[in-house]
Amino acid sequence: MREALVSLQALGLVTSQSGKGSFVASRRVRAPLLLGKFSPCHLNEVRGYLEIPSARLAAERRNDEQVGRLAGLLARMEDCDDAEERNRYDAEFHISIAEAAGNPILVRLVEDLRKILEEHGRAAAAPNRRSRAAAEHRKIYEAIVRRDVEGAALAMANHLEAADRSFATLERDASVPRKQPA
């Protein structure tokens, strides 16, 4: 329920007041769905250029300490019930993959992208996405552990594609006008 409310807030449909509750703010979604000044499509396109190669390199170059960090972050993400905290673990997970890739420029660029996502993480909290994202993260992690270079790249590509579809669905569903009760 909390994740759904967060998504509705990101779309400008609901406002929340501490201690009072959540209230309908609008019947129309703020269009288009943007993350700051950026569309989810543009952001995800750049993520593909950075994070797929990062996953590939991480599988090749990672060390045991980095694998342990990824495992810890994955466990915290899976156990966390708070959407904002889970988004922070998600960001750390993706940044840790870039760190395992061993290229400080990739780390910096992924950090910058994740800051944009984290600042606007409410929009990323699409309903019913949590369990699928957890499974996608686990596949990325397992490929990195196995040193499966192509498997890690494919798992990251699939994860980014699923996130992109989730944003597109969220935007499409929110922009469909609902019939008003008579």
C-alpha angles and dihedrals in degrees: 000000000000092000092050091051091049090052091049090050091052089054092051094243098113136032125199127211118197111249093004106066140236124314136191108257100176142357092218128065120239102255133249105023105240135178099216104305093339134085117231088240093057093044093049091048091057091043088057091055091051110028101045092056089042091057091047092051093043090057089052100041108026122124131210094262091055091048089052092051091050090049091051093048091047091052092048091049092050093047098043119103097183111091096208093048090047089053089055091051089047090054091048090049093054092043090049090054089054090048090052088053087067098225114118092199091058089049092053094047094047089047090054092048092047091051089057090049094044093049088055097030091131089076089052092058094092113173115261092011097108100081094042092049090049091054091047092051090049091054091051091048094047092050090050090049091051090047086237099160097185093039091055091049092048093047091051092046090051091048093051091046091052091049090050091050089048092054091046091051092047091051094044095047093046094051096053108102114237122221112252119232114256 
